Amino acid sequence: MSKQIMVLYPMWDQKDLEIFKEFLAGEKDVDVVGLTEGEGILKNRYDVALAAVESIRKAKEAESAGYKAIVCSCTGDPNIEALREAVRIPVVGVLEASMHFASMLGHNLFSIIVAHPWLKRWFREGAMKYGLESHIASIRVTSYERSFKELAPICIKKPTPKECLEPVLGECIKAVRDDYATAIVLCGMFLQMKESIEEGLRKESLDVPVINPVPLGVDVAKVLINQNLAHSPRLYPLE
């Protein structure tokens, strides 16, 4: 088979899945695979639990089909430990990868921009799990008036609608100016905004690295494949 990396979209929403596929269309070694049932957006731990069984099945199928790595595209890294226990090929969590890169590029002080208050807790818990909580300058929540469920399919469109971009850019500016962040990690819902945010920050003379988690996760998977590395079986034993 020609494809080496499966990007797992651990949710069910055909329109959003197609946007992810279009976003990664230039990656010739990548397949984007979604779920066939469950929630269109993971809003809480309950939704994450519902997505677990099919996500694990998709991971095992990918390994059996000859894929060499899996990237979990949701920025909360849902069920990442279970996925790693199910297969021996590397499984990349895009939040984990993004935080570590932000820590390197921003000298241990970065901010995360999220779309909803409940994500703030989720991402902070992730930082604690990955040993990076002390490296966070802030986790800022965008001030959208619409619900998260309404906004998600709009925000991931390209070009990004102004109503979606401006609140994100505003929080990025505050993160650098007020919280002294030296790097920015974007929520996966903002995957189309990186270049616009970088441009907006430069206009304010606040030029810092802006990390787009999904493409970074794909590149990390490529490195692991090339280096013949995967997660430790001592930490993640097979089921």
N, C-alpha and C positions, 0 to 999 in steps of 0.2 A: 504494500500500500504506500501511497505517496505522502499522505498526511502524517505528521509526527505528533502534533499537539491537539488535544481536545480541550476546548474552552467550554466549561460547563456553566450554562446559565441556569442556576438552580431554582427556577421559577417557571410558571406557565403563563405565557402571554405571547401569542404568535407575532403580533405587531412589534412588540419590544424586541423579541428574538430576531426578527428580520433586520431591525436597526443595528443590533450588535453584529449580525453577519455582514451587513454593509460596511460598518465601521472597520471590521477586520478583513475586508475583502482583499486587501493588498498582501495579506499574510498567506502565502501559498501553501505553507505547511500546517495550516490551522483549520480545524473544523469547529463550528460553534453548535452546541447541542443543548436543547432545552428540555424541560420536563413535559410530560403529557397530561399531567393533572396537578392540582394544588393551587397555590396562590399566584397571582400576577405580580405581587410585591410582597417581600418578606417584611412584615410589619412588627413582628414580635417573636418570642421564643416558640410560641405555639405553631406559627407558620414555619419556622425553621425545623421543628420536629416533624411536621407533616411532609416536608421536602426530603427528609433524611433517607428513607428507604429507596425511593427512586433514584436519588442522587448517587447512592452507593451502588445500585445496580448499574447505572450508566458508567460509573468509574470502572467497575469490573468488566463490563462489556468493552470499554475502550482498551483496557489492558489486553484482553483476549484478542481483540481485533488488530493489535500490533502498534497501537499508539505508544509513544515513548514518554509522554508527560501529560499531566492534566492541570489546567488552570481553573480555579473556582473564581468566576467573574464577579460575584457579589462582594462588595467591599467589606461586609461584615465577616467574611470567611466562615459562612455557616457550615457546620458539620465537618470542619476541616480535619479534626483528629480522627473521626470515624472513617473518612475517605482514605486517610493515610494508613489506617489499620486494615483496609480492605484490599489494597494493591501494593505492589512493590515498585512500581514506577513513581517518579516524583510527583507530588501534588502541591501546587503552589497556591497559597492564599494571597490574594492581591493586597489585602490590608497589611499583612505581615511584611511582605516585600516592600511596600511603599513606605511604611514606617522606618524600616531599617535604612533604606536609601535616603529618606529625609533626614535621618539622624546623621548619616555620613556627610551629606551635602550641606546641611544647615548647622553643622557643629553642635549637634545635640539639642537643638531648640526649634521645633517645628509646630505648625498649627494645622488642624484638620477642619475642613469646611463641610458641614453636613446639611441635609435638607429638612430634617425634622428633629424635634427635641429628643424623641426616644433613641435616635441614632447616637446622640451624644453619650448616653450611658453605654450603649453597645460598643462604641469605638474605644471608650475609656477602659472598659473591661478587656478589650483586645490588647490595648497598650500594656495593661497590667500583666496579662498572660504572656506577652512577648518581652517583658522586662524593660519596657520603654516609657512607662508612665512619667518618669521624672524628666523625660526629654520633651514633653509636650508643653508648648507655650500656651496653647488654648485650643479648645474645640468649640468652634463658632457655628451657630445655627442661623440659616438664612430666614429672613422675615417675609416669607410668602403668606399671602392671604388665602390662597386655595389650599385644599387638602393635599397631602402627599400623594395619594392615589391619583388625583386629578393631574398633578404636576408632572409626575414621572414620565409619561409618554410624550409630554410637550418638551421637557428639558433635554431629552436625548435626541431631539431632532437637530438637523443641520440645514441652514444656519440656525443658531440658537436664538429663539425669540428674545427680544429685549426685556420682556417682563421676567424672564428666567435668568438672564445673564446679569443684569444690574444688581440684584440682591447678593449674588455670589461674589461678584467683583467688590462690592461694598464691604463684605465681611473679610475678604482677602486683604483689602487696604487696611482695615482696622487691625487685623491680625499682625501685620507687619509694623504698622505705625504705633499701635497702642500696646500690643502684647510682645513686641520685639521678636516676632518669629523671623527666622532666617531661611525657612523653606515652607512650602504649602503642600498639603496632601488633599486632593479633591475626593469627595464622595463619588462613587461610580455613576450616580445619576447625572453627574456633570461631565461625562467623558468627552463631549464635543466642545467643551469650553476652554480647554487649556491655552490655545493660542490667543484667544480673545482676552483671557485673564492676564496672561503674560504681557500683552500689549498695554492693557489698562494699567497694570502695575508700573510699567516703564514710564508711562505718561506722568505718573505721580512720583517718579524718581524712587521707586520702591522695588527695584529689580531683584527678585529672588527666584530660586528654582521652584517650578510648579510641577507636581508629580501627578500624572494621569495613571491610576492604578492598573487598569486593564492591559494596555499595551506594555507597561512595565512588567506585569506578571508574565506575559507571553515571552518577553526577552529573557527574564530570569529562567523560565522553563528551557529556553534554548541553551543557555549557559549550562544548566544542570545536565541536559542531554549530552552536550559536547564534552563535558568533564566527567561523564559517567558517574554522576552523583544522584543520590536519592535520600529521602529521610531515613533515619536510623531505625533498623529493625529492633534494636534494644528498647527504643522509646515507643515505637509503633509496631508491636508484633502483629503478625497476621491473625485474622479472626480464628 
